[in-house]
Structure formats: C-alpha cells, structure tokens
Amino acid sequence: MKKTIFVLSIICLLTGLSACKSKNKGQVNPNANLQVATVDNSKNSLDWAGAYSGIIPCADCPGIEVQIILNSDNTFKMTQKYQGKKNSVYSFSGTFRWNSGGNIVILNGLEKDRFPNQYLVGENTLRQLDMEGNVINGNLAQNYILNKAE
C-alpha cells in the first residue's frame, strides 16, 4: 500500500511539473524589439532629390546640354538643348518611378524610341542608360554622367 501511494505521488508530481512548462514555447513575444532587415539602395540611402546637369555626346552637334530635376514627390522636369542648333530646346515634365532594385529612375512619358528615359542613380550623379536600360560603356561612357548641383 505504501508502495502504491509512493508511485501515485511520483506520477502526480511529474504531471504537475509538466504542466508548469511554458505554454508559449515556439511563439514570438509580440513585445520583443524586432528589427526588419532592409536592403540599402539609391532610393532609400541617398539624397537623390535635386537638379542634375551635364553635356552628353551628340551625333550631329557639339553636345546636348541636359538638366533633370528630380523631386521627392516622384515628379521630374527635364530640359535638353542641342548646342549649335536653333530652336532645339526640348522640355519634358511628368512623373518617374523606381525600378524594383531601387537604383534606377524611369522617366514616364518620354518617347522611349527617341529619348533615353532611364538613369542610374549614384552619389550626387545620374548616369544615363542606353535605350534598353544598360550602362553605356566605351570611351565616351563618362560623358553620360550628370552631376548634382550643390
């Protein structure tokens, strides 16, 4: 009889101890400070809003003076002046969007077959991309960089 009481006591003790285990095992504490990993890109890491300008190469003139103003509300204004040609100033304005990587702005509303509309955003620079959205390489590659005005 003493043996049975002892065994029942042990069973009750073990059952009681197992009930004391945390019921939150495997659950996330909603009050914990969680840090969400973000990927740095031009859109969220650079001070990209502002005016950029430069002179890009031209096939039949000394160069094209380009000015692009990017606003923080995703609007832009662009002016192109063909040097040495009369009545050759083109102005555009509209909205722009970012590519999925957050490093290229795409100017909406430009005639894609006539005017490049994609620019790689760097530290105080915009690099004009070719008509397919690729970086321009070769001897003149550095001439396709617009610098941000201070």
Secondary structure, DSSP 8 states (H G I E B T S, - for coil): -HHHHHHHHHHHHHHHHHHTS-TTTT---TTS---------HHHHS---EEEEEEE--SSSS-EEEEEEE-TTSEEEEEEEETT-TT-EEEEEEEEEE-TTSSEEEETTS-TTTS--EEEEETTEEEEB-TTS-B--STTGGGGEEEE--
